[in-house]
Amino acid sequence: MPQNVLVSVLGEGEYLQKLIRAILEKEVVPQRNLFLSAKNAAACKAAEGYDEVRICEDELAAMIKSEIVLLTASKREMPTELAKISSSSQKRVVVSVCDSEKVDLAYLTDRIAAATELIAAVLHRDEEGKLYATYEINKKARPFLRQPCKDMVDAMCEMINEEG
């Protein structure tokens, strides 16, 4: 059953489209609860064919409408992506999705507004090459929003592993 939370997916990199596709294909949240930026061509392309996904004017508009902000980026680009949302991220759960262990909770805390609820989802590969995520969650993150965040990232990992 889909989670009834409002979600925006922002950022760049190899996991952006995969995360959006996983959320939609595995119906983690209803289509109408997913907000994307019209200025992010890769995000819009990933949502093609899903008519109820909400395309907003820009990243700020998408973020403002959501409770959870999933932010994908490489370690190198993560500071830039965090800077774009930092001033407006309060009262939202921001989930960084990155395959670098250096993008942890301490890293996020140093770069984003103090009142922001943070989750660091660090992607790893096991010895068989399967993708999985580990999570660091700050105490501010509302408990009822923690599981939907994990469910979305885990759905992406599962989909990538199914594709081989």
C-alpha positions as CSV (number, residue, x, y, z in Angstrom):
1,M,0.0,0.0,0.0
2,P,1.4,3.4,-1.0
3,Q,2.7,5.7,1.8
4,N,0.6,8.9,2.0
5,V,3.4,11.4,2.2
6,L,4.4,14.3,-0.1
7,V,7.8,13.7,-1.7
8,S,10.1,15.7,-4.0
9,V,13.1,14.2,-5.7
10,L,15.8,16.6,-6.5
11,G,19.5,16.6,-7.5
12,E,21.5,14.9,-10.2
13,G,23.5,11.9,-10.9
14,E,23.1,8.2,-11.8
15,Y,20.5,7.5,-9.0
16,L,18.1,10.4,-9.7
17,Q,16.1,8.7,-12.5
18,K,16.4,5.2,-10.9
19,L,14.9,6.6,-7.6
20,I,12.0,8.3,-9.4
21,R,11.3,5.2,-11.5
22,A,11.4,2.9,-8.4
23,I,9.0,5.1,-6.4
24,L,6.6,5.1,-9.3
25,E,6.9,1.5,-10.5
26,K,6.8,0.1,-7.0
27,E,4.0,2.5,-6.0
28,V,5.8,3.6,-2.8
29,V,3.8,6.8,-2.9
30,P,0.8,7.8,-5.0
31,Q,1.9,9.5,-8.3
32,R,0.1,12.7,-7.3
33,N,2.3,12.9,-4.1
34,L,5.5,13.1,-6.1
35,F,6.8,16.6,-7.0
36,L,9.6,17.2,-9.5
37,S,11.2,20.3,-11.0
38,A,10.4,21.3,-14.6
39,K,14.0,22.5,-14.8
40,N,15.4,19.0,-14.2
41,A,15.1,17.3,-17.6
42,A,16.4,14.0,-16.2
43,A,13.8,13.9,-13.4
44,C,10.9,14.8,-15.8
45,K,12.1,12.1,-18.3
46,A,12.0,9.4,-15.5
47,A,8.4,10.3,-14.8
48,E,7.2,10.2,-18.4
49,G,4.0,8.3,-18.7
50,Y,2.9,9.0,-15.1
51,D,0.3,11.7,-15.7
52,E,-0.4,12.4,-12.0
53,V,3.2,13.3,-11.1
54,R,3.3,17.0,-10.3
55,I,5.8,19.0,-12.2
56,C,6.7,22.3,-10.5
57,E,8.3,25.4,-11.8
58,D,11.6,24.7,-10.1
59,E,13.3,22.8,-7.3
60,L,12.3,25.3,-4.6
61,A,8.6,25.0,-5.6
62,A,8.8,21.2,-5.6
63,M,10.5,21.2,-2.2
64,I,8.0,23.6,-0.6
65,K,5.1,21.2,-1.5
66,S,6.8,18.2,0.1
67,E,7.3,16.7,3.5
68,I,10.3,14.6,2.4
69,V,13.0,15.8,0.0
70,L,15.1,13.0,-1.5
71,L,18.4,14.6,-2.8
72,T,20.6,12.5,-5.1
73,A,24.1,13.6,-6.0
74,S,27.7,12.4,-6.2
75,K,30.0,13.3,-3.3
76,R,31.5,16.0,-5.4
77,E,28.2,17.6,-6.3
78,M,26.4,17.1,-3.0
79,P,27.6,20.5,-1.5
80,T,26.2,22.3,-4.5
81,E,22.8,20.5,-4.3
82,L,22.6,21.0,-0.5
83,A,23.3,24.7,-0.9
84,K,20.4,25.1,-3.3
85,I,17.9,23.9,-0.7
86,S,19.5,24.8,2.6
87,S,17.6,28.0,3.3
88,S,14.2,26.4,2.6
89,S,14.6,22.9,4.0
90,Q,13.3,23.5,7.5
91,K,10.3,21.5,8.6
92,R,11.1,18.9,6.0
93,V,13.0,15.6,6.1
94,V,16.0,15.8,3.8
95,V,17.4,12.5,2.7
96,S,20.7,12.5,1.0
97,V,21.2,9.5,-1.4
98,C,24.8,9.1,-2.2
99,D,27.3,6.2,-2.7
100,S,30.0,7.9,-0.6
101,E,30.3,7.1,3.1
102,K,31.7,10.6,3.6
103,V,28.2,12.0,2.9
104,D,27.1,11.0,6.4
105,L,24.9,12.7,9.0
106,A,27.8,14.9,10.3
107,Y,28.5,16.0,6.7
108,L,24.9,17.0,6.2
109,T,24.6,18.7,9.5
110,D,27.5,21.0,8.7
111,R,25.9,22.1,5.4
112,I,22.2,22.6,5.9
113,A,19.9,24.7,8.1
114,A,19.9,23.6,11.8
115,A,16.2,23.0,12.0
116,T,16.2,20.5,9.1
117,E,15.4,16.9,9.8
118,L,18.1,14.8,8.2
119,I,18.7,11.3,7.0
120,A,21.8,10.1,5.3
121,A,21.2,7.1,3.0
122,V,24.6,5.7,2.1
123,L,24.6,3.3,-0.8
124,H,26.9,0.2,-0.7
125,R,27.5,-2.9,-2.8
126,D,27.9,-6.3,-1.1
127,E,30.4,-9.0,-2.1
128,E,27.9,-10.2,-4.8
129,G,27.5,-6.7,-6.2
130,K,24.0,-6.2,-4.8
131,L,23.1,-2.6,-3.9
132,Y,21.8,-1.8,-0.4
133,A,21.6,1.3,1.8
134,T,22.5,2.1,5.4
135,Y,20.9,5.0,7.2
136,E,21.9,7.6,9.7
137,I,19.0,9.5,11.1
138,N,19.2,12.6,13.3
139,K,16.9,12.9,16.3
140,K,14.9,15.7,14.7
141,A,13.5,13.5,12.0
142,R,9.9,12.8,12.8
143,P,9.5,9.0,13.5
144,F,6.5,8.5,11.2
145,L,8.4,9.9,8.2
146,R,11.5,7.7,8.7
147,Q,10.1,4.5,7.3
148,P,8.7,6.0,4.1
149,C,12.2,7.5,3.5
150,K,13.8,4.1,3.9
151,D,11.1,2.4,1.8
152,M,11.8,4.7,-1.2
153,V,15.5,4.2,-1.2
154,D,15.2,0.5,-0.5
155,A,12.8,0.3,-3.5
156,M,15.4,1.8,-5.7
157,C,18.1,-0.6,-4.5
158,E,15.7,-3.5,-5.1
159,M,14.8,-2.4,-8.6
160,I,18.5,-1.9,-9.5
161,N,19.3,-5.4,-8.2
162,E,16.4,-6.9,-10.2
163,E,17.7,-5.3,-13.3
164,G,21.1,-6.8,-12.7
